Amino acid sequence: MMAKRIDKVRNYAYKMMNGDQTGHGFDHVQRVVNNSQKILQNETANAELVLTAAYLHDVFDDKLTDEVAGRKADVRRQLIAFGYDTAEINEIFYIIEHMSFSANLEQHYALSIEGQIVQDADRLDALGALGIVRLFALAAEFIQQFKAEWENKEL
């Protein structure tokens, strides 16, 4: 049953995101899904709900649509049609709302490098992706250190 529902979600996400020209097209969605699958190898979570959220994460993103409420309602209707129950749908929406770096910026940020915000990896609560974010934070710290040394500045 999981494979059937995921296929339906994938097809819906493809239909919604394939024409996007902002860098959030279906190729981006597929990269998020692939990263989610890697994370799921080391984390305990409901894989179907995580993958569903990964496929749908940009469908109603306020950076990509002015019709957030309408898109959310459409996603909810589609999920019901695909056989998800209310508890599963609520969990999917919760994951989507908490998986984004930007969704966590107000509470969880560490430093800024050339306008890029790097979150505090120890406080990230998105998809259990601490290992990936820790590596990203370390790389960002290295870049900041290298740039300071290159410019003969002390941190």
C-alpha positions in Angstrom: 0.0 0.0 0.0 2.9 2.4 0.8 4.3 2.1 -2.7 0.9 2.9 -4.3 0.3 6.0 -2.2 3.9 7.2 -2.7 3.5 6.8 -6.5 0.3 8.9 -6.4 2.0 11.5 -4.3 5.1 11.5 -6.6 2.8 12.0 -9.7 0.9 14.8 -8.0 4.2 16.5 -7.0 5.5 16.1 -10.5 2.3 17.7 -11.9 2.5 20.6 -9.5 6.3 21.3 -9.6 7.6 20.2 -13.0 7.1 23.5 -14.7 8.7 25.6 -11.9 11.5 27.9 -13.1 12.7 29.1 -9.6 15.0 26.3 -8.8 12.2 24.4 -7.0 11.1 22.2 -9.9 10.7 18.4 -9.8 14.4 17.8 -10.1 14.9 19.7 -6.8 12.0 17.8 -5.2 13.7 14.5 -6.3 17.0 15.6 -4.6 15.1 16.3 -1.4 13.4 12.9 -1.6 16.8 11.2 -2.2 18.4 13.0 0.8 15.4 12.0 2.9 15.9 8.4 1.9 19.6 8.6 3.0 18.6 10.2 6.3 16.0 7.4 6.8 18.8 4.8 6.7 20.0 6.1 10.0 16.9 7.6 11.6 13.8 6.1 13.1 10.7 7.6 11.4 7.7 6.7 9.4 9.3 6.5 6.0 6.1 6.9 4.0 5.2 10.1 5.8 8.7 11.5 5.5 8.9 10.7 1.8 5.4 12.1 1.2 6.4 15.4 3.0 9.6 15.5 0.9 7.6 15.2 -2.3 5.1 17.9 -1.3 7.4 20.3 0.6 7.3 23.1 -2.0 3.8 22.7 -3.3 2.4 25.4 -1.0 5.7 27.2 -0.1 4.9 30.9 0.4 8.0 31.8 -1.6 6.6 30.0 -4.6 2.8 30.8 -4.5 0.5 33.5 -3.4 -2.2 31.0 -2.8 -0.8 29.1 0.2 -4.2 28.4 1.8 -5.7 27.1 -1.4 -2.7 25.0 -2.2 -2.7 23.5 1.3 -6.4 22.7 1.0 -5.7 21.0 -2.4 -2.8 19.0 -0.9 -5.1 17.9 1.9 -7.8 16.9 -0.5 -5.3 14.9 -2.6 -3.9 13.1 0.4 -7.4 12.1 1.5 -8.1 10.8 -2.0 -4.8 8.9 -1.9 -6.0 7.1 1.3 -4.1 9.1 4.1 -6.0 9.6 7.3 -6.3 12.8 9.3 -3.5 11.9 11.7 -1.1 11.0 8.9 -2.0 14.2 7.0 -1.4 16.3 10.1 2.0 14.6 10.6 2.9 15.3 6.9 2.1 18.9 7.3 4.1 19.1 10.6 7.1 17.6 8.8 6.8 20.0 5.9 6.5 23.0 8.3 9.6 21.9 10.3 11.9 20.5 7.6 12.9 23.8 6.0 16.0 25.7 7.1 14.2 29.0 6.7 11.3 27.7 8.9 13.8 27.4 11.8 15.8 30.5 11.3 14.2 32.7 13.9 15.1 30.3 16.7 18.0 28.3 15.3 20.8 30.2 13.6 24.5 30.4 14.3 26.3 32.7 11.8 26.1 34.4 8.5 28.6 34.0 5.7 28.2 36.1 2.6 24.4 36.4 3.3 23.9 32.6 3.8 22.5 31.6 7.2 24.0 28.5 8.7 21.8 27.0 11.4 23.1 25.8 14.8 23.2 22.1 14.0 22.9 21.1 17.7 19.4 22.7 17.8 18.0 21.7 14.4 14.7 19.8 14.6 14.1 19.0 10.9 13.9 15.3 9.8 16.7 14.3 12.2 19.3 15.5 9.7 21.8 16.5 12.3 24.7 14.7 10.7 24.2 16.4 7.4 23.8 19.8 9.0 26.8 19.4 11.3 28.9 18.8 8.2 27.5 21.8 6.5 28.1 23.9 9.7 31.7 22.7 9.9 32.2 23.5 6.2 30.8 27.0 6.7 33.0 27.5 9.8 36.0 26.4 7.8 35.1 28.8 4.9 34.8 31.7 7.4 38.1 30.8 9.1 39.9 30.4 5.7 38.5 33.8 4.4 39.6 35.5 7.6 43.1 34.1 7.3 43.2 34.9 3.6 42.4 38.5 4.4 44.8 38.6 7.4 42.0 39.1 9.9 41.5 37.5 13.2 38.2 36.0 14.2 
